Amino acid sequence: SESTSSPSAVRLRTNKVGRALRELVSRSDTATSSRRSPAPRPGKWISTPLDSAVRWLTPTYQSKNDDMHKLFKQLPPGELLIDDYSCALQRDILAHGRLYLSQAHLSFYANIFGWETVVTVNLSDVTAVTREKTAHVIPNAVQVCA
């Protein structure tokens, strides 16, 4: 079993993850813009009342939120899941798993033939999110630097 709490760089293969992370980072960068509403404080996620109602009423959301807390026991009990994505973590080998984006953490879990890979990064520790290429050709990867 492999566990890391703060990797220096994590490369993830999926476009949806990159869009969500860039949106999250851009929301924190808008604090200097006077035309937009203030950015949320680190660890706080702003959503509309309809979003909140839909997420709490959807059984799949409930089960995914419970799964996240079972897999990542170090997360605070009140932390809510924003979204989860199927993706792969590139290190020595490619580990296919799920990426969980919560209010204050980015967490990855993979279980391949009993070999568990667990990575958790505080969103406040993320310094850069860049779009990368897999196999030096296909632009479907995201690198998260912490």
Protein Blocks (a to p, Z undefined) as FASTA:
>chain_A
ZZdfbdfbdcdddfklmmmmmmmmmmmmmmmpmkbccdddehiacddfklmmmmmmpmkl
mmmmmmmmmmmmmbcfklccfbdcddddddfbccdddddddfkbccddddeehiacdddd
dfklpmbdcdddehhlaccbccddZZ
